[in-house]
Amino acid sequence: GTLLSNHRDWDASALVPHYKRKEDMPLSVQKWFPRRHQLLSLYDHGCLLDEVGWFSITPEKIADQIAERCRCDVVLDAFCGVGGNAIAFARTCERVIAIDNSSVRLALARHNAAIYGVADRIEFILGDYISFARSYAQLVSGSRQQRKIDVVFLSPPWGGPEYNKPAETETNTGERAAYRLDAVGPVHGKELFDLSRQITPNVAYYLPRHVDLTEVGALLDKDGGETVEVEEEWMGNRLTAVTCYFGGLAEGQEHLF
Ligand code: MGP
């Protein structure tokens, strides 16, 4: 039987195809087929991705690296998608809270986590992270007892697969503009950060490789004395993305944890 046989009711195979040939995939995501085992090394065991999942999942080795840096008791994955990061977190953290606003992707994430044998350590929550964060912050300020969350991981929508295609005005001048945080969804990237910091100072923020680092630095209060650490994530010879570590996750700031 498959690795899923212990969790038959979590089998989401009916929701999307498990592609075995590039030609069967939507054109927009075919480029990922040759790289499928970099995304999920157990892909051949029946892992499932929808279109958004294909172009936005964190490649497994990068997810493992981030999870190592975020090692803690309870981590919250605010936009879990098809589960790449949540699976990695389940190997370094006691509990993973994985939120997504797509019921299909949440089902795919649980399916994939079951293949990796870690579904039991992940709490899957269907919902909108922004509302979750707002009500959590309100409860905290009302000093009502909250369940502790040690680390928040943010891997939000960057604006679709075309996030790195230069605008026409840029193509004309041959210049490549930096990625601005206002292109992050579902709210401005700064608002997303500020909301998350009301939950915990320890935030890891996964962003495009050409993100405007001045803007990232400006997320922090100038006189607060805190610094951010930016980690480049390379896959072979391609810079894939950057992860920005805040609070106790940044090197030299462990005391903030
Ligand atoms: P990419 O830039 O689309 O691919 O995505 P590639 O092949 O590196 O670049 P290309 O220009 O040569 O085509 C690189 C990585 O960014 C993906 O593997 C995902 O991990 C991540 N990623 C891409 N998108 C569009 C998103 C997104 O919307 N949200 C998040 N969180 N990650 C994304």
py3Dmol code that shows the C-alpha trace and the ligand (Angstrom):
import py3Dmol

protein = """\
ATOM      1  CA  GLY A   1       0.000   0.000   0.000  1.00  0.00           C
ATOM      2  CA  THR A   2       0.964   3.623  -0.167  1.00  0.00           C
ATOM      3  CA  LEU A   3       2.221   5.643   2.761  1.00  0.00           C
ATOM      4  CA  LEU A   4      -1.257   7.112   2.843  1.00  0.00           C
ATOM      5  CA  SER A   5      -2.894   3.814   3.732  1.00  0.00           C
ATOM      6  CA  ASN A   6      -2.965   4.754   7.438  1.00  0.00           C
ATOM      7  CA  HIS A   7      -4.898   7.902   6.612  1.00  0.00           C
ATOM      8  CA  ARG A   8      -7.351   6.798   3.989  1.00  0.00           C
ATOM      9  CA  ASP A   9      -9.779   9.630   4.708  1.00  0.00           C
ATOM     10  CA  TRP A  10      -7.040  12.180   4.095  1.00  0.00           C
ATOM     11  CA  ASP A  11      -6.476  10.945   0.574  1.00  0.00           C
ATOM     12  CA  ALA A  12      -7.135  13.959  -1.660  1.00  0.00           C
ATOM     13  CA  SER A  13      -6.375  12.229  -4.962  1.00  0.00           C
ATOM     14  CA  ALA A  14      -9.862  13.042  -6.209  1.00  0.00           C
ATOM     15  CA  LEU A  15      -9.164  16.789  -6.063  1.00  0.00           C
ATOM     16  CA  VAL A  16      -6.298  17.233  -8.538  1.00  0.00           C
ATOM     17  CA  PRO A  17      -4.338  14.928 -10.842  1.00  0.00           C
ATOM     18  CA  HIS A  18      -0.993  13.462  -9.811  1.00  0.00           C
ATOM     19  CA  TYR A  19       0.965  14.314 -12.938  1.00  0.00           C
ATOM     20  CA  LYS A  20       3.271  11.668 -14.371  1.00  0.00           C
ATOM     21  CA  ARG A  21       3.919  13.501 -17.658  1.00  0.00           C
ATOM     22  CA  LYS A  22       4.756  17.124 -18.283  1.00  0.00           C
ATOM     23  CA  GLU A  23       2.415  17.204 -21.290  1.00  0.00           C
ATOM     24  CA  ASP A  24      -0.597  16.583 -19.064  1.00  0.00           C
ATOM     25  CA  MET A  25       0.041  19.672 -16.930  1.00  0.00           C
ATOM     26  CA  PRO A  26      -1.349  23.169 -17.459  1.00  0.00           C
ATOM     27  CA  LEU A  27       1.151  25.046 -19.647  1.00  0.00           C
ATOM     28  CA  SER A  28       1.716  27.671 -16.967  1.00  0.00           C
ATOM     29  CA  VAL A  29       3.301  25.173 -14.566  1.00  0.00           C
ATOM     30  CA  GLN A  30       4.989  22.709 -16.931  1.00  0.00           C
ATOM     31  CA  LYS A  31       8.390  24.233 -16.160  1.00  0.00           C
ATOM     32  CA  TRP A  32       8.138  22.784 -12.672  1.00  0.00           C
ATOM     33  CA  PHE A  33       7.719  19.156 -13.775  1.00  0.00           C
ATOM     34  CA  PRO A  34      11.444  18.427 -14.222  1.00  0.00           C
ATOM     35  CA  ARG A  35      12.021  20.013 -10.803  1.00  0.00           C
ATOM     36  CA  ARG A  36       9.222  18.094  -9.029  1.00  0.00           C
ATOM     37  CA  HIS A  37      11.574  16.101  -6.780  1.00  0.00           C
ATOM     38  CA  GLN A  38      13.291  19.320  -5.672  1.00  0.00           C
ATOM     39  CA  LEU A  39       9.909  20.623  -4.595  1.00  0.00           C
ATOM     40  CA  LEU A  40       8.839  17.401  -2.885  1.00  0.00           C
ATOM     41  CA  SER A  41      11.365  14.549  -2.774  1.00  0.00           C
ATOM     42  CA  LEU A  42       8.508  12.073  -2.161  1.00  0.00           C
ATOM     43  CA  TYR A  43       6.593  13.351  -5.194  1.00  0.00           C
ATOM     44  CA  ASP A  44       6.437   9.855  -6.695  1.00  0.00           C
ATOM     45  CA  HIS A  45       4.634   8.586  -3.594  1.00  0.00           C
ATOM     46  CA  GLY A  46       1.578  10.512  -4.735  1.00  0.00           C
ATOM     47  CA  CYS A  47       2.120  14.113  -3.659  1.00  0.00           C
ATOM     48  CA  LEU A  48      -0.483  16.517  -4.995  1.00  0.00           C
ATOM     49  CA  LEU A  49      -0.197  20.166  -6.051  1.00  0.00           C
ATOM     50  CA  ASP A  50      -2.703  22.480  -7.656  1.00  0.00           C
ATOM     51  CA  GLU A  51      -1.623  25.254 -10.015  1.00  0.00           C
ATOM     52  CA  VAL A  52      -0.906  27.754  -7.216  1.00  0.00           C
ATOM     53  CA  GLY A  53       0.916  25.026  -5.332  1.00  0.00           C
ATOM     54  CA  TRP A  54       3.244  24.322  -8.259  1.00  0.00           C
ATOM     55  CA  PHE A  55       4.427  27.880  -8.633  1.00  0.00           C
ATOM     56  CA  SER A  56       4.512  28.881  -4.976  1.00  0.00           C
ATOM     57  CA  ILE A  57       5.650  25.878  -2.936  1.00  0.00           C
ATOM     58  CA  THR A  58       8.998  26.307  -1.167  1.00  0.00           C
ATOM     59  CA  PRO A  59      11.482  23.725  -2.514  1.00  0.00           C
ATOM     60  CA  GLU A  60      12.051  21.037   0.118  1.00  0.00           C
ATOM     61  CA  LYS A  61      15.720  21.753   0.890  1.00  0.00           C
ATOM     62  CA  ILE A  62      14.937  25.433   1.411  1.00  0.00           C
ATOM     63  CA  ALA A  63      11.921  24.566   3.558  1.00  0.00           C
ATOM     64  CA  ASP A  64      14.161  22.299   5.657  1.00  0.00           C
ATOM     65  CA  GLN A  65      16.721  25.068   6.082  1.00  0.00           C
ATOM     66  CA  ILE A  66      14.045  27.552   7.198  1.00  0.00           C
ATOM     67  CA  ALA A  67      12.557  24.963   9.553  1.00  0.00           C
ATOM     68  CA  GLU A  68      15.953  24.385  11.125  1.00  0.00           C
ATOM     69  CA  ARG A  69      16.276  28.112  11.780  1.00  0.00           C
ATOM     70  CA  CYS A  70      12.732  28.233  13.211  1.00  0.00           C
ATOM     71  CA  ARG A  71      13.132  25.233  15.530  1.00  0.00           C
ATOM     72  CA  CYS A  72      10.686  25.844  18.435  1.00  0.00           C
ATOM     73  CA  ASP A  73       7.650  24.578  20.297  1.00  0.00           C
ATOM     74  CA  VAL A  74       4.767  26.062  18.290  1.00  0.00           C
ATOM     75  CA  VAL A  75       5.155  27.532  14.799  1.00  0.00           C
ATOM     76  CA  LEU A  76       2.378  29.099  12.761  1.00  0.00           C
ATOM     77  CA  ASP A  77       2.522  28.806   8.957  1.00  0.00           C
ATOM     78  CA  ALA A  78       0.208  31.632   7.907  1.00  0.00           C
ATOM     79  CA  PHE A  79      -0.210  30.675   4.225  1.00  0.00           C
ATOM     80  CA  CYS A  80       0.487  26.966   4.169  1.00  0.00           C
ATOM     81  CA  GLY A  81      -0.563  26.285   0.579  1.00  0.00           C
ATOM     82  CA  VAL A  82       0.037  22.645  -0.333  1.00  0.00           C
ATOM     83  CA  GLY A  83       2.191  22.129   2.730  1.00  0.00           C
ATOM     84  CA  GLY A  84       5.866  22.317   1.722  1.00  0.00           C
ATOM     85  CA  ASN A  85       6.903  24.417   4.712  1.00  0.00           C
ATOM     86  CA  ALA A  86       4.456  22.844   7.179  1.00  0.00           C
ATOM     87  CA  ILE A  87       5.922  19.399   6.460  1.00  0.00           C
ATOM     88  CA  ALA A  88       9.427  20.714   7.128  1.00  0.00           C
ATOM     89  CA  PHE A  89       8.332  22.505  10.320  1.00  0.00           C
ATOM     90  CA  ALA A  90       6.758  19.271  11.581  1.00  0.00           C
ATOM     91  CA  ARG A  91      10.250  17.800  11.685  1.00  0.00           C
ATOM     92  CA  THR A  92      11.769  20.572  13.852  1.00  0.00           C
ATOM     93  CA  CYS A  93       8.841  21.874  15.919  1.00  0.00           C
ATOM     94  CA  GLU A  94       6.535  20.233  18.463  1.00  0.00           C
ATOM     95  CA  ARG A  95       3.367  21.631  16.885  1.00  0.00           C
ATOM     96  CA  VAL A  96       2.578  23.274  13.597  1.00  0.00           C
ATOM     97  CA  ILE A  97      -0.479  25.435  13.041  1.00  0.00           C
ATOM     98  CA  ALA A  98      -1.046  25.609   9.293  1.00  0.00           C
ATOM     99  CA  ILE A  99      -3.567  28.107   7.941  1.00  0.00           C
ATOM    100  CA  ASP A 100      -4.840  28.530   4.401  1.00  0.00           C
ATOM    101  CA  ASN A 101      -7.957  30.083   2.939  1.00  0.00           C
ATOM    102  CA  SER A 102      -8.335  27.457   0.222  1.00  0.00           C
ATOM    103  CA  SER A 103     -10.066  24.263   1.290  1.00  0.00           C
ATOM    104  CA  VAL A 104      -8.611  22.442  -1.696  1.00  0.00           C
ATOM    105  CA  ARG A 105      -5.024  23.446  -0.898  1.00  0.00           C
ATOM    106  CA  LEU A 106      -5.531  22.627   2.777  1.00  0.00           C
ATOM    107  CA  ALA A 107      -6.697  19.137   1.807  1.00  0.00           C
ATOM    108  CA  LEU A 108      -3.684  18.773  -0.490  1.00  0.00           C
ATOM    109  CA  ALA A 109      -1.385  19.907   2.325  1.00  0.00           C
ATOM    110  CA  ARG A 110      -2.808  17.301   4.689  1.00  0.00           C
ATOM    111  CA  HIS A 111      -2.548  14.650   1.974  1.00  0.00           C
ATOM    112  CA  ASN A 112       1.108  15.532   1.349  1.00  0.00           C
ATOM    113  CA  ALA A 113       1.874  15.676   5.079  1.00  0.00           C
ATOM    114  CA  ALA A 114       0.380  12.187   5.472  1.00  0.00           C
ATOM    115  CA  ILE A 115       2.743  10.896   2.776  1.00  0.00           C
ATOM    116  CA  TYR A 116       5.636  12.370   4.762  1.00  0.00           C
ATOM    117  CA  GLY A 117       4.248  10.786   7.946  1.00  0.00           C
ATOM    118  CA  VAL A 118       3.939  14.105   9.791  1.00  0.00           C
ATOM    119  CA  ALA A 119       0.239  14.984   9.435  1.00  0.00           C
ATOM    120  CA  ASP A 120      -0.388  14.213  13.114  1.00  0.00           C
ATOM    121  CA  ARG A 121       1.857  17.065  14.219  1.00  0.00           C
ATOM    122  CA  ILE A 122       0.096  19.661  12.098  1.00  0.00           C
ATOM    123  CA  GLU A 123      -3.165  21.394  12.918  1.00  0.00           C
ATOM    124  CA  PHE A 124      -4.783  22.442   9.650  1.00  0.00           C
ATOM    125  CA  ILE A 125      -7.018  25.480   9.889  1.00  0.00           C
ATOM    126  CA  LEU A 126      -9.204  26.682   7.045  1.00  0.00           C
ATOM    127  CA  GLY A 127      -9.389  30.425   7.337  1.00  0.00           C
ATOM    128  CA  ASP A 128      -8.111  33.887   6.647  1.00  0.00           C
ATOM    129  CA  TYR A 129      -4.820  34.594   8.420  1.00  0.00           C
ATOM    130  CA  ILE A 130      -5.468  38.355   8.545  1.00  0.00           C
ATOM    131  CA  SER A 131      -8.680  37.881  10.561  1.00  0.00           C
ATOM    132  CA  PHE A 132      -6.960  35.272  12.705  1.00  0.00           C
ATOM    133  CA  ALA A 133      -4.050  37.612  13.465  1.00  0.00           C
ATOM    134  CA  ARG A 134      -6.334  40.570  14.232  1.00  0.00           C
ATOM    135  CA  SER A 135      -8.472  38.650  16.697  1.00  0.00           C
ATOM    136  CA  TYR A 136      -5.433  37.013  18.259  1.00  0.00           C
ATOM    137  CA  ALA A 137      -3.837  40.430  18.793  1.00  0.00           C
ATOM    138  CA  GLN A 138      -7.033  41.768  20.347  1.00  0.00           C
ATOM    139  CA  LEU A 139      -7.229  38.881  22.783  1.00  0.00           C
ATOM    140  CA  VAL A 140      -3.598  39.425  23.737  1.00  0.00           C
ATOM    141  CA  SER A 141      -4.072  43.144  24.356  1.00  0.00           C
ATOM    142  CA  GLY A 142      -7.154  42.303  26.441  1.00  0.00           C
ATOM    143  CA  SER A 143      -4.650  40.144  28.349  1.00  0.00           C
ATOM    144  CA  ARG A 144      -6.768  37.064  27.941  1.00  0.00           C
ATOM    145  CA  GLN A 145      -4.839  33.832  28.082  1.00  0.00           C
ATOM    146  CA  GLN A 146      -3.728  32.834  24.595  1.00  0.00           C
ATOM    147  CA  ARG A 147      -2.167  29.739  23.273  1.00  0.00           C
ATOM    148  CA  LYS A 148       1.504  30.506  22.880  1.00  0.00           C
ATOM    149  CA  ILE A 149       2.880  30.870  19.357  1.00  0.00           C
ATOM    150  CA  ASP A 150       6.687  31.019  19.242  1.00  0.00           C
ATOM    151  CA  VAL A 151       7.286  31.716  15.567  1.00  0.00           C
ATOM    152  CA  VAL A 152       5.179  33.009  12.681  1.00  0.00           C
ATOM    153  CA  PHE A 153       6.271  32.059   9.166  1.00  0.00           C
ATOM    154  CA  LEU A 154       5.011  34.277   6.348  1.00  0.00           C
ATOM    155  CA  SER A 155       5.044  32.969   2.787  1.00  0.00           C
ATOM    156  CA  PRO A 156       2.251  35.091   1.324  1.00  0.00           C
ATOM    157  CA  PRO A 157       1.109  35.436  -2.303  1.00  0.00           C
ATOM    158  CA  TRP A 158       3.637  37.587  -4.137  1.00  0.00           C
ATOM    159  CA  GLY A 159       1.235  38.619  -6.884  1.00  0.00           C
ATOM    160  CA  GLY A 160       1.094  35.498  -9.025  1.00  0.00           C
ATOM    161  CA  PRO A 161       3.680  33.668 -11.146  1.00  0.00           C
ATOM    162  CA  GLU A 162       4.488  36.932 -12.958  1.00  0.00           C
ATOM    163  CA  TYR A 163       5.724  38.620  -9.783  1.00  0.00           C
ATOM    164  CA  ASN A 164       9.212  38.952 -11.262  1.00  0.00           C
ATOM    165  CA  LYS A 165       8.344  40.046 -14.764  1.00  0.00           C
ATOM    166  CA  PRO A 166       9.361  43.688 -15.251  1.00  0.00           C
ATOM    167  CA  ALA A 167       6.602  46.167 -16.019  1.00  0.00           C
ATOM    168  CA  GLU A 168       6.527  47.562 -19.573  1.00  0.00           C
ATOM    169  CA  THR A 169       7.974  50.876 -18.463  1.00  0.00           C
ATOM    170  CA  GLU A 170      10.972  49.014 -17.047  1.00  0.00           C
ATOM    171  CA  THR A 171      11.492  46.900 -20.170  1.00  0.00           C
ATOM    172  CA  ASN A 172      11.728  50.130 -22.143  1.00  0.00           C
ATOM    173  CA  THR A 173      14.544  51.460 -20.018  1.00  0.00           C
ATOM    174  CA  GLY A 174      16.153  48.056 -19.586  1.00  0.00           C
ATOM    175  CA  GLU A 175      16.073  48.498 -15.855  1.00  0.00           C
ATOM    176  CA  ARG A 176      14.830  46.030 -13.315  1.00  0.00           C
ATOM    177  CA  ALA A 177      12.955  47.567 -10.422  1.00  0.00           C
ATOM    178  CA  ALA A 178      13.037  46.033  -6.975  1.00  0.00           C
ATOM    179  CA  TYR A 179      10.045  44.110  -5.684  1.00  0.00           C
ATOM    180  CA  ARG A 180       7.959  46.346  -3.450  1.00  0.00           C
ATOM    181  CA  LEU A 181       6.136  45.133  -0.377  1.00  0.00           C
ATOM    182  CA  ASP A 182       2.890  46.676  -1.572  1.00  0.00           C
ATOM    183  CA  ALA A 183       2.699  43.874  -4.158  1.00  0.00           C
ATOM    184  CA  VAL A 184       2.274  41.299  -1.384  1.00  0.00           C
ATOM    185  CA  GLY A 185      -1.222  39.921  -0.819  1.00  0.00           C
ATOM    186  CA  PRO A 186      -3.770  39.829   0.681  1.00  0.00           C
ATOM    187  CA  VAL A 187      -2.711  43.055   2.443  1.00  0.00           C
ATOM    188  CA  HIS A 188       0.341  45.329   2.110  1.00  0.00           C
ATOM    189  CA  GLY A 189       3.470  43.439   3.122  1.00  0.00           C
ATOM    190  CA  LYS A 190       4.153  45.922   5.907  1.00  0.00           C
ATOM    191  CA  GLU A 191       0.686  45.513   7.377  1.00  0.00           C
ATOM    192  CA  LEU A 192       1.116  41.744   7.203  1.00  0.00           C
ATOM    193  CA  PHE A 193       4.388  42.048   9.093  1.00  0.00           C
ATOM    194  CA  ASP A 194       3.037  44.441  11.747  1.00  0.00           C
ATOM    195  CA  LEU A 195       0.052  42.190  12.408  1.00  0.00           C
ATOM    196  CA  SER A 196       2.281  39.156  12.793  1.00  0.00           C
ATOM    197  CA  ARG A 197       4.612  40.944  15.191  1.00  0.00           C
ATOM    198  CA  GLN A 198       1.662  41.394  17.531  1.00  0.00           C
ATOM    199  CA  ILE A 199       1.638  37.625  17.829  1.00  0.00           C
ATOM    200  CA  THR A 200       5.391  37.148  18.317  1.00  0.00           C
ATOM    201  CA  PRO A 201       8.642  39.057  17.659  1.00  0.00           C
ATOM    202  CA  ASN A 202       9.974  35.930  15.954  1.00  0.00           C
ATOM    203  CA  VAL A 203       8.908  36.227  12.338  1.00  0.00           C
ATOM    204  CA  ALA A 204      10.408  34.577   9.259  1.00  0.00           C
ATOM    205  CA  TYR A 205       9.342  36.270   6.027  1.00  0.00           C
ATOM    206  CA  TYR A 206       9.847  34.479   2.674  1.00  0.00           C
ATOM    207  CA  LEU A 207      10.120  37.053  -0.105  1.00  0.00           C
ATOM    208  CA  PRO A 208      11.198  37.436  -3.753  1.00  0.00           C
ATOM    209  CA  ARG A 209      14.950  37.499  -4.425  1.00  0.00           C
ATOM    210  CA  HIS A 210      14.698  41.050  -5.788  1.00  0.00           C
ATOM    211  CA  VAL A 211      12.794  42.430  -2.799  1.00  0.00           C
ATOM    212  CA  ASP A 212      13.658  46.009  -1.855  1.00  0.00           C
ATOM    213  CA  LEU A 213      15.897  45.414   1.168  1.00  0.00           C
ATOM    214  CA  THR A 214      15.603  49.026   2.270  1.00  0.00           C
ATOM    215  CA  GLU A 215      11.899  48.422   2.646  1.00  0.00           C
ATOM    216  CA  VAL A 216      12.572  45.217   4.564  1.00  0.00           C
ATOM    217  CA  GLY A 217      14.903  47.078   6.924  1.00  0.00           C
ATOM    218  CA  ALA A 218      12.322  49.815   7.360  1.00  0.00           C
ATOM    219  CA  LEU A 219       9.881  47.263   8.760  1.00  0.00           C
ATOM    220  CA  LEU A 220      11.837  47.632  11.978  1.00  0.00           C
ATOM    221  CA  ASP A 221      11.604  50.565  14.287  1.00  0.00           C
ATOM    222  CA  LYS A 222      14.716  52.697  13.568  1.00  0.00           C
ATOM    223  CA  ASP A 223      15.679  53.226  17.173  1.00  0.00           C
ATOM    224  CA  GLY A 224      14.586  49.852  18.467  1.00  0.00           C
ATOM    225  CA  GLY A 225      18.092  48.437  18.199  1.00  0.00           C
ATOM    226  CA  GLU A 226      16.774  45.312  16.541  1.00  0.00           C
ATOM    227  CA  THR A 227      18.235  44.016  13.281  1.00  0.00           C
ATOM    228  CA  VAL A 228      16.940  41.751  10.558  1.00  0.00           C
ATOM    229  CA  GLU A 229      18.930  38.914   9.030  1.00  0.00           C
ATOM    230  CA  VAL A 230      18.396  38.189   5.335  1.00  0.00           C
ATOM    231  CA  GLU A 231      19.233  34.710   4.093  1.00  0.00           C
ATOM    232  CA  GLU A 232      19.605  34.024   0.376  1.00  0.00           C
ATOM    233  CA  GLU A 233      18.069  30.727  -0.669  1.00  0.00           C
ATOM    234  CA  TRP A 234      19.971  29.146  -3.558  1.00  0.00           C
ATOM    235  CA  MET A 235      19.022  26.048  -5.521  1.00  0.00           C
ATOM    236  CA  GLY A 236      22.172  25.087  -7.394  1.00  0.00           C
ATOM    237  CA  ASN A 237      23.093  28.188  -9.405  1.00  0.00           C
ATOM    238  CA  ARG A 238      19.745  30.003  -9.064  1.00  0.00           C
ATOM    239  CA  LEU A 239      18.838  32.414  -6.337  1.00  0.00           C
ATOM    240  CA  THR A 240      15.288  31.303  -5.565  1.00  0.00           C
ATOM    241  CA  ALA A 241      14.125  33.666  -2.828  1.00  0.00           C
ATOM    242  CA  VAL A 242      15.215  35.299   0.416  1.00  0.00           C
ATOM    243  CA  THR A 243      14.102  34.608   3.959  1.00  0.00           C
ATOM    244  CA  CYS A 244      14.144  37.555   6.363  1.00  0.00           C
ATOM    245  CA  TYR A 245      14.520  36.593  10.026  1.00  0.00           C
ATOM    246  CA  PHE A 246      13.269  38.941  12.733  1.00  0.00           C
ATOM    247  CA  GLY A 247      13.328  38.938  16.515  1.00  0.00           C
ATOM    248  CA  GLY A 248      15.049  35.989  18.167  1.00  0.00           C
ATOM    249  CA  LEU A 249      15.423  34.239  14.806  1.00  0.00           C
ATOM    250  CA  ALA A 250      18.143  36.675  13.670  1.00  0.00           C
ATOM    251  CA  GLU A 251      21.726  35.831  14.458  1.00  0.00           C
ATOM    252  CA  GLY A 252      22.925  37.514  17.636  1.00  0.00           C
ATOM    253  CA  GLN A 253      19.382  38.243  18.836  1.00  0.00           C
ATOM    254  CA  GLU A 254      18.608  34.903  20.430  1.00  0.00           C
ATOM    255  CA  HIS A 255      17.796  36.761  23.680  1.00  0.00           C
ATOM    256  CA  LEU A 256      14.693  38.213  21.988  1.00  0.00           C
ATOM    257  CA  PHE A 257      13.202  34.759  21.524  1.00  0.00           C
TER     258      PHE A 257
END
"""
ligand_1 = """\
33
MGP
P 10.014 31.568 -9.758
O 10.776 32.833 -9.679
O 8.679 31.583 -10.383
O 10.865 30.442 -10.470
O 9.829 31.005 -8.293
P 12.388 30.408 -10.955
O 12.505 29.228 -11.829
O 13.285 30.484 -9.759
O 12.532 31.768 -11.740
P 12.452 32.050 -13.264
O 12.339 33.548 -13.314
O 13.745 31.541 -13.838
O 11.255 31.365 -13.820
C 10.913 30.742 -7.410
C 10.382 30.317 -6.076
O 9.702 31.409 -5.499
C 9.350 29.210 -6.087
O 9.964 27.954 -6.067
C 8.582 29.469 -4.808
O 9.276 28.885 -3.715
C 8.657 30.951 -4.676
N 7.411 31.615 -5.074
C 7.032 31.962 -6.312
N 5.837 32.612 -6.262
C 5.118 33.160 -7.385
C 5.474 32.708 -4.949
C 4.370 33.295 -4.275
O 3.447 33.876 -4.831
N 4.381 33.201 -2.923
C 5.387 32.565 -2.253
N 5.329 32.520 -0.931
N 6.430 31.996 -2.879
C 6.477 32.065 -4.211
"""
view = py3Dmol.view(width=600, height=400)
view.addModel(protein, "pdb")
view.setStyle({"model": 0}, {"cartoon": {"style": "trace"}})
view.addModel(ligand_1, "xyz")
view.setStyle({"model": 1}, {"stick": {}})
view.zoomTo()
view.show()
